[in-house]
C-alpha cells in the first residue's frame, strides 16, 4: 500500500493557551503546560447532557 497524500504535522504550543482534550475513556480535560495544572472537567456524556439542557 502506498501513501499518495501529503502528511501534515503541526505542533500545539500549550504554553500560551489551554486546550480541551477528550481522552479515549470519555473523560474531558483542560490541558495546560504541566500535568499537575490539568483540570478534569468531567466525562463526555455529562458534558453533552449539560449542553443539551442549556
C-alpha positions as CSV (number, residue, x, y, z in Angstrom):
1,X,0.0,0.0,0.0
2,X,1.4,3.4,-1.0
3,X,0.5,6.7,0.6
4,X,-0.4,9.2,-2.1
5,X,-1.3,12.3,0.0
6,X,0.5,14.9,1.9
7,X,1.4,14.4,5.6
8,X,0.8,17.5,7.7
9,X,2.4,17.7,11.1
10,X,1.6,20.5,13.5
11,X,2.8,21.4,16.9
12,X,0.4,22.7,19.5
13,X,2.0,25.2,21.9
14,X,0.2,24.6,25.2
15,X,2.4,27.1,27.0
16,X,0.3,30.0,25.6
17,X,-3.3,28.7,25.9
18,X,-5.4,25.9,27.4
19,X,-6.8,23.1,25.3
20,X,-9.8,20.9,25.8
21,X,-9.0,17.2,25.4
22,X,-11.3,14.2,25.2
23,X,-9.5,11.0,26.3
24,X,-10.2,7.6,24.9
25,X,-12.2,6.7,28.1
26,X,-14.5,9.7,27.5
27,X,-13.1,12.0,30.2
28,X,-12.8,15.6,29.3
29,X,-9.8,17.6,30.5
30,X,-8.5,21.1,30.2
31,X,-4.8,20.5,29.4
32,X,-2.2,23.1,30.5
33,X,1.6,23.5,30.3
34,X,2.2,21.0,33.2
35,X,0.4,17.8,34.1
36,X,-0.3,19.0,37.7
37,X,-2.1,22.0,36.3
38,X,-4.6,20.0,34.2
39,X,-8.2,20.1,35.2
40,X,-10.7,17.2,34.8
41,X,-13.9,18.8,33.6
42,X,-16.0,15.6,33.7
43,X,-16.9,12.9,31.2
44,X,-18.2,13.4,27.7
45,X,-21.7,12.0,28.5
46,X,-22.1,14.5,31.3
47,X,-20.9,17.4,29.2
48,X,-23.3,16.5,26.3
49,X,-26.2,16.3,28.8
50,X,-25.3,19.7,30.2
51,X,-25.1,21.2,26.8
52,X,-28.4,19.7,25.6
53,X,-30.2,21.1,28.7
54,X,-28.7,24.6,28.3
